[in-house]
Amino acid sequence: MNIFSWFKSLFKEVRSDGPYESYYKNGQLRCKGTYNDGKQDGSWETYSESGQLESKGNFKDGIENGLWERRFENGQLKFKGTYKDGQLDGLQEWFHKNGQLRERQNYIDGSNHGLWELFYENGQLKSQGNYVNGDRNGPFQIFYMNGQLRSKGNHKNDKREGPYESYYENGQLQSQGISKSGKKHGLWEEFHENGQLESRGNYKDGKQEGPWEILHANGQLNSQGNYRDGKREGPFEEYRENGTLAVKESYQNDKQNGPYESYDENGRLKSKGSFKNGALDGPYELYKDGVLQ
């Protein structure tokens, strides 16, 4: 329940016009304000049972209007903003318990509109972007607590659109690609923290499509194969960091289908068989040092 719903739950019965005060059982002031024509009107304040101010603001004809503030249990400012006819309107600010600004956004008639910014407890900018009539639109950036850029891109109608990049905390590029209507589309690349390419392939409407390859941190090929509509399709191969082949297999509609072979670190055959629709089909052979057991 937000503070305004709580307010209204306190005053369901009709109050006489003029100043009003309510108290806790211990005699501590709970709230105070004024009624006009049976509705909250003018300045109002609420307090905790310990006497700490919790909120203060203005009503007009029983609806929140004008400047409002809310506070943490320790008295530190938690929220400061303005209302118009019961809806957020204008610049709004939220704070961390240590007093640092946590969030700053602008509203028009209850909807986000304009620049938005989020901050860490140390005051460092966490993210920023822009809203248009409640939807994220335009460039955005996200940062690590040390100020290093974490990711950047663009929104259109509240969905990612266009080039996107993400970074490790050391500043090294982590991934890059294109989004279309909020989904990955086209070529995408991911990188190891040492800068080596980790994976490369294409997406279509958010699903992997076509040839894909994954690489070890030392640059050696890890695996390669083909995708169709986000599912593995056709031959796949896996390799060890030293470049030796580990597995050869085949897929159909994301299920193992066809011949399967695995190899030991010296490149000798380790096992051999065949799969159909994801299940072993026919004999399965095991080898040691390349010799059938």
N, C-alpha and C positions, 0 to 999 in steps of 0.2 A: 504494500500500500504506500503510495507516495504521500508527501506531506500535505498536499491539498485534499486528497481523499480522506486523510486522517482528520483534517480540519472539519470537513463536512460531516464526518461521523460524530463529531463532538456536538454539533449544533443542529441535530435533526428537528428538535422541537422548536417552536416559534419563540423568539426572544423579543423582549420589549426593546424599543429604540433607546439609543444612548450608550454610554460606556458599559463594557462587560468584562468581568474577570472570572477565571476559574482556578481552583487550587487543588493540589494533591492532598492526600490524607495527613501528610506531615506538616501541612500549612504552607508549603512552598508554592509560589505562583506558577500556574501551569500555562495559562495564556491570558492575553488581554487584547481588547480592541473595541470596536464600536459597531453598533447596529443602526441601520437606517431603513425604515419601511420593512423591518423584519429580515433584512439581509445584511451580511457582513459588508462594511463600508469603511474605507480609510485604512489607517495603519493597524497592523496586527503583529503580535509577537507570541512565540511559544518558547517554553523553557523545559529543561529536563528536571527530574525530581531533585537533583542536586543543586539546582538554581542556575545552571549554565544555559545561556541563550542558545536555542536550537535553530530558530528561523525568524525572519521578520520581513514584512512586505506589505503590499497594499491590495485592497479589494475595492471593486466598484460594482455596486448592485449584486454582490455575492459572487463575483467572478474576479480572478486574479488579474490585476492591471498594474503596470508600472514595475519599479525595481523590487527584486526579491533577493534575499540572502539565506543560505543555510550553512550550518556550522557542524564540525565534528564534536565528539564528546569533550575533547580538550579545548574547545573554544576556537580552534583554528577554522578559518573560512573554508567551506567546502564547495559552495556554489554561489555565483553572483550573475544575475541576468535580469532581463525584463520580459514582462508578459503584456500581451494586448488581447483583450477579450478572452482570457483564459488560455492563450497559446503563446509559446515562446516567440519573441519577436525582437530582432536586433542582436547585438553582440552578447554571447553567453560564455561564461568562464567557469571551469571546474578545477579544483585544486587537490594536490596530494596532502596527506596529513602533516607533512613537514613544511607546508606552506608554499611549496613550488607549484607553479601552474601546471596542471595535468592536461587540460584540453581547452581549446578556444575555437568557437564556431559561431557563425552568423545564421540567424533564422529570419524568415519572412512568413508570417501567418502560420507558424508551427512547423514549417518545412526548412531543412537545411538549404542555405543559399549563400554561395560565396566561399571564401577561403576557410579551410579547416586545418587545425594544427593540433598534434598530440605531443606531449613532452614526458621524458623520464623524470624520476624523482630528483635526479641531480641537475635538472634544468636543461638537459640536452634535448634538442628537437628529436622526436621519435618518428613522426610522419607528417606529411602535409599534402594537400590537394585542394580540389575545388568541387563545390556542389552547385547544381542548377535545379531549382525546384524539387529538392529532395533526392536527386540522383547525382552520383559522382560523375563528373565530366571534366576532361582535360588532364594535364600531366599530374602525376603523383610521385612522391619519393618517400622511401622508408629508410631509417638510419639505425645503426647499432648505438649502444649506450656511449661508446667512445667517440661518436660523431662520424664514423666511417659509413659511407653509403652502403645500404643493404640491398635495395632494389629500386628500380625506377621503371615507369611505363606510362600508359595513358588509359583513361576511362572514357567510355561513351555510353550514355544511358545506363550507368551503374555497372557496366561490364568492361573488362579489359579489352582494349582495342589497339592494335599496332605493335610496334617493337617493345620488347620487354627485356630487361637485364637484371640479374641478381649477382651479388658479390659475397665472398667470404669476409670475415672480420679483418683479415689482413689486407683487404683491398683487391685480392685476386678475383677475376671473373669466375663466377660459379655456373651461370647458365645464360643463354640468350636465345631469343626466338620471336615469333610473331603470334599475336592473339587475334582472333576474329570472333566477335560477339561473345566474348568471355571464354573462348575455347582455344587451345593451342592449334595452330594451323600453319602448315609449311615447315620449313627446316628449323629444327631445334638442336642446340648443342649444349652439353654439360661438361664441366671441367673438374679435374681433381684440384685439391688445394695447392698443389705444386705447379699448377698451370697446364699440366698435360690434359689433352682431350680425354674425357671419360665416356661420352656417348654421342652419337650423331645419327639423326634420322628425321623423317618427315611425319607430320601429323595432318589428319584431315578431320575437321570438326571435332577436335579433341581426342581422336584415336590414332594410334600409330598406324602408318600406312607406307608400304614399300620397304626397301632395304634398310636395316638397322645394324649398327656395329657398336660394341662396348669395348673399351680398352682398359688395361691395367694402368696403375699410376706410373709405371716405368715406360709407358708408351706401347707395350706389346698388346696385340689383339687379345681380348678376353672372350668375346663371342660375336657371332654374326649370323644373320638370318633375315627372313622376310616377314612382314606383317600385312594382314588384310583386315580392314575394319577393326583394328585393335587386337587381332588374334594372330598367333603364330601360324605361318602357312609355308610349307615347303621345307627344304633342308636347313638345318641349324648346326653350327659347329662351336665348340668351346675349346679354349686354349689356356695353358698355364702361363705364369709370369715369365717363364724362360722361353716361351714361344712354341713349346711342344703341344701337339694336338691331344686333347683330353677326351672329347666326346664328339661323335658324329651321329646325328639323328634326324628325323623328319617329322613334320607336324601337318595336320589337317584340321582346320577349324579349332586351333589351339589345343589339340590332343595329339599325343604321340601316334604316329601312323607310318609304318614302313620300317626299313632296316635301322638297327641301333648298334653302335660299336663304341667301346671305351678303350682307352690306352693308358699304359703306365707312364711314369716319368721318363722312361728311356725310349718311349715311342712304340713299345711292343703291345700287341693286342692283349687286352685284359678281359673283355667280355663281348659277347656278340649275340644278337637275337633280333626279333621282329615284333612290332607292336601293331595293333589294329584298334582304332577308336579309343586309344588311351590305355589299353590292356595288353599284356604280353600275349603274343599269338605265335604258337609253335615252339620249337626247341630254344633253349637259352644256354649258351656255352660260356664256360669260365676258363681263363688261361692264366698260367703262371710262367713268367719269363718268356711269354710268347708260345708256351706249349699248352695244348688242350689238356684239361684235367679230367 
